[in-house]
Amino acid sequence: MMNKEIAQYINDLLADRERLLDERESGSEDWDSLKEETKSELSNIYHAQKAMDYIIEEEEGMNGRFN
């Protein structure tokens, strides 16, 4: 279940990043929109990092039980 959530966060993050880069490449002058999308991207990064931190902690906990 958690792996699916991480995959979804990463996919969302990559899609957001691709859209931002496409807009920048096309010379979009709408800075307010770019700022909002950047905030959204930062939020996705935060959530993905939290999910990965959780998996790392779970892995460490499981490895400790088997040693």
C-alpha angles and dihedrals in degrees: 000000000000092000089056091052092050091048089052092049091050092047091049091047093050092047091050091047092049091051092049092049091048090052093048091047092052089054097247109189095193097111095171091057091046091052091051092049090048090054089050091050091050089051091052090049090052092051093046091050091050091050091049091047088054092051092048090051091048091049092049090049093050093046090052091055093054098046 
